[in-house]
Amino acid sequence: MSSDDVRSDRRYTKDHEWTKEEDGRVLVGITAYAVDQLGDITLVNLDVKVGETITAGKAFGTIESVKTLSDLFAPLSGKIVAINKDLESEPEKVNEDCYGLAWMIAVEPSDRSELNGLLDAAAYTELLKTAGH
């Protein structure tokens, strides 16, 4: 993995999801490491709707690949303000651009301080090193 795979403008979870603050909301997606572990993504199922509230640590959907099915966990609590509908018909976007076009949900955080509890790029890079990657 190159350092390119961990972006300094985001915060990360131990479940290999990223968050990025943008225009008062927080975008959520999965990291390049997660994509690498999953392989070719075949299905992204987001079990939430705009206007619903999510809770940090709770599943908000699933992602399926040729290798496995994994839950997607909310990195913070808040209200869903947008869902990336493109992923329903084009799940391969996650493989192509996990940090850009393949964001999954946008959240209006109920408590911004939750973001401080997430890993910064350096801490996430360390986590990957200890995982042997």
KALINDA-V189653 format. One record per pair of residues at least 12 apart in sequence whose C-alpha atoms are under 10 Angstrom apart, sorted by the first residue. I is the first residue (numbers start at 1). GAP is how many residues later the second one is. Records with the same first field share a line. If there is no record, write none. Layout:
# KALINDA-V189653
I: GAP + GAP
This chain:
# KALINDA-V189653
1: 31 + 32 + 35 + 127 + 132
2: 30
3: 118 + 119 + 122
4: 28
5: 26 + 27 + 28 + 93 + 94 + 116 + 120
6: 12 + 25 + 26 + 27 + 93 + 114 + 115 + 116 + 118 + 119 + 122
7: 13 + 24 + 25 + 92 + 113 + 114 + 115 + 117 + 118
8: 12 + 112 + 113 + 114 + 116
9: 12 + 111 + 112
10: 16 + 17 + 18 + 89 + 105 + 108 + 109 + 110 + 111
11: 17 + 64 + 104 + 105 + 106 + 107 + 108 + 109 + 110 + 111 + 112 + 113
12: 16 + 17 + 18 + 19 + 63 + 103 + 105 + 106 + 107 + 108 + 109 + 110 + 111 + 112 + 113
13: 17 + 18 + 44 + 60 + 61 + 62 + 63 + 102 + 104 + 105 + 106 + 107 + 110 + 111 + 114
14: 61 + 104 + 105 + 109 + 110 + 113 + 114
15: 15 + 16 + 19 + 42 + 56 + 57 + 58 + 59 + 60
16: 13 + 14 + 15 + 16 + 17 + 18 + 19 + 56 + 57 + 59 + 108 + 111 + 112
17: 12 + 13 + 14 + 15 + 16 + 17 + 55 + 56 + 57 + 58 + 101
18: 12 + 13 + 14 + 56 + 57 + 80 + 81 + 85 + 100 + 101 + 102 + 103 + 106
19: 12 + 55 + 56 + 57 + 80 + 84 + 86 + 87 + 88 + 96 + 99 + 100
20: 79 + 83 + 86 + 95
21: 85 + 86 + 87 + 88 + 91 + 94
22: 84
23: 85
24: 82 + 83 + 84 + 85 + 88
25: 53 + 54 + 55 + 56 + 57 + 80 + 81 + 82 + 83 + 84 + 87
26: 49 + 50 + 52 + 54 + 55 + 56 + 79 + 80 + 81 + 82 + 83 + 86 + 89
27: 53 + 54 + 55 + 56 + 57 + 72 + 73 + 76 + 77 + 78 + 79 + 80 + 81
28: 44 + 45 + 46 + 47 + 48 + 55 + 71 + 74 + 75 + 76 + 77 + 78 + 79
29: 43 + 44 + 45 + 46 + 65 + 69 + 70 + 71 + 72 + 73 + 74 + 75 + 76 + 77
30: 33 + 42 + 43 + 64 + 68 + 69 + 72 + 73 + 74
31: 63 + 66 + 67 + 68
32: 62 + 63 + 64 + 65 + 66 + 67
33: 65 + 95 + 100
34: 61 + 64
35: 30 + 59 + 60 + 61 + 62 + 63
36: 59
37: 28 + 30 + 31
38: 25 + 26 + 27 + 28 + 29 + 30 + 31 + 32 + 57
39: 25 + 26 + 27 + 28 + 29 + 56
40: 24 + 25 + 26 + 27 + 28 + 51 + 52 + 54 + 55 + 56
41: 22 + 23 + 24 + 25 + 26 + 27 + 28 + 49 + 50 + 51 + 52 + 53 + 54 + 55
42: 21 + 22 + 23 + 24 + 25 + 26 + 27 + 45 + 46 + 47 + 48 + 49 + 50 + 52 + 53
43: 19 + 20 + 21 + 22 + 23 + 26 + 44 + 45 + 46 + 47 + 48 + 49 + 51
44: 17 + 18 + 19 + 20 + 21 + 25 + 26 + 28 + 41 + 42 + 43 + 44 + 45 + 46 + 47 + 48 + 50 + 60
45: 15 + 16 + 17 + 18 + 19 + 26 + 27 + 40 + 42 + 43 + 46 + 59
46: 13 + 14 + 15 + 16 + 17 + 25 + 26 + 37 + 38 + 39 + 41 + 42 + 58 + 59
47: 12 + 13 + 14 + 15 + 25
48: 12 + 13 + 32 + 34 + 35 + 57
49: 30 + 31 + 32 + 33 + 34 + 56
50: 29 + 30 + 31 + 32 + 33 + 55 + 56 + 57
51: 27 + 28 + 29 + 30 + 31 + 56 + 57
52: 26 + 27 + 28 + 29 + 55
53: 24 + 25 + 26 + 27 + 28 + 54 + 55 + 56 + 57
54: 19 + 20 + 21 + 22 + 23 + 24 + 25 + 26 + 53 + 54 + 55 + 56
55: 18 + 19 + 20 + 21 + 22 + 23 + 24 + 54 + 55
56: 17 + 18 + 19 + 20 + 21 + 22 + 58
57: 15 + 16 + 17 + 18 + 19 + 20
58: 13 + 14 + 15 + 16 + 17 + 18 + 19
59: 12 + 13 + 14 + 15 + 16
60: 12 + 13 + 14 + 15 + 44 + 45
61: 12 + 13 + 43
63: 28 + 31
64: 27
65: 26 + 27
72: 32
74: 31 + 33
75: 32 + 39 + 40 + 42 + 43
76: 31 + 32 + 33 + 34 + 35 + 36 + 37 + 38 + 39 + 41 + 42
77: 30 + 31 + 32 + 33 + 34 + 35 + 37 + 38
78: 28 + 29 + 30 + 31 + 32 + 33 + 34
79: 27 + 28 + 29 + 30 + 31
80: 25 + 26 + 27 + 28 + 29
81: 24 + 25 + 26 + 27 + 28
82: 22 + 23 + 24 + 25 + 26
83: 20 + 21 + 22 + 23 + 24
84: 17 + 18 + 19 + 20 + 21 + 22
85: 17 + 19 + 20
86: 15 + 16 + 17 + 18
87: 14 + 15 + 16 + 17
90: 12
